[in-house]
Amino acid sequence: MADRSLRGMRLGTQSLQSEEGVEFSPRVKSVYRAADGSTFEVVFAADAEIPPVWESPKTGQEGVLLTSEGKPVELDQADVKTPRSHWDMLLERRTRAELEELLQERLDYLRARRGQDKSDAIGA
């Protein structure tokens, strides 16, 4: 059995494959500056859309993307959508008068139902 063992090789710690003929995908480094003034680099694929804001892996602070001159990138406020609440979406479908009418109908229904439950409990 000893003559079948592999000698001179540490199994599991070294790869038998080489990097010969391997082409790595193109990459680009982006530099970000945190609020405390520290900078950090993040590597992205060359064809990726680079986000204007990134969280620092060391401090956890949010960093702003810097241009090649070292100036912060201007954030385009036109692309930022304002969040809509449920009330805003409801007002897109119905008028305030229609909503008040529906509310009153529902309240009348619930009050009538509650009145029936009381009479059922008394009669029992």
GUDRENRO-552374 format. One record per residue (C-alpha): y, x, z; residue in one letter. Coordinates in pm, whole numbers, plus 50000, padded with zeros to 5 digits. Example, Ala and Ser with C-alpha at 12.3 -4.5 7.8 and 13.67 -1.06 7.14 Angstrom:
% GUDRENRO-552374
495505123050780a
498945136750714s
% end
This chain:
% GUDRENRO-552374
500005000050000m
502335029150071a
502055041549714d
503495008249584r
506745010049779s
509995018949609l
511345051749732r
514905063549715g
516325028649664m
518075006849921r
517024972049819l
519674944949849g
522614968349900t
523174981049547q
523274962949220s
521294976148927l
523814960848685q
526744980448553s
530174968348446e
529634982748102e
530604957847831g
532144933248080v
535554919647987e
537584905948275f
539834876148212s
543534884148185p
545424880648509r
549034880148622v
550514888648963k
553134865349105s
555424875649388v
556534850649652y
559124853949932r
558714835850264a
561584822650476a
561424853050706d
562044876250407g
558504889750375s
556994890650027t
553394886749917f
551534887449587e
549114861849450v
546944868249142v
546494839848893f
544764836748558a
547154844848275a
546884809848128d
547304791748464a
550414772048553e
552014791848835i
553204769849124p
556804774749240p
555754774149608v
552734790749774w
551594795150134e
551444830650266s
547854840950348p
549014862050645k
551784842150812t
551104806950684g
554754802750587q
555704787350258e
556944812450001g
559124806749695v
558214822249360l
560414851649257l
561444860548904t
560934895448762s
564474904048883e
563564893949239g
565554861549245k
563994828549362p
562924804849085v
565044773449068e
562984742249144l
563474714648889d
564294683449090q
563884660848785a
560104664848794d
559854654449159v
558894618049192k
560204598749488t
557354582249675p
557234544449655r
556334523849958s
554124492849955h
557264471949992w
558814487449680d
555694480249476m
555564444649609l
559194438649509l
558324449949155e
555864420949125r
557634393149317r
561144383149418t
562204381649782r
562414343349763a
558794341249638e
557664364049919l
559434342950182e
557814311550039e
554334327650050l
554944339350406l
555964304550517q
552874288950352e
550604313850526r
552284308750864l
551934270950830d
548254274850744y
547594297651042l
549504275051283r
547584244551161a
544294263051197r
545184274851547r
545994238751640g
542534227751520q
540844254651728d
542594242452045k
541614206151981s
538004216851918d
537934235652250a
539394205552441i
537044180452281g
533944201152362a
% end
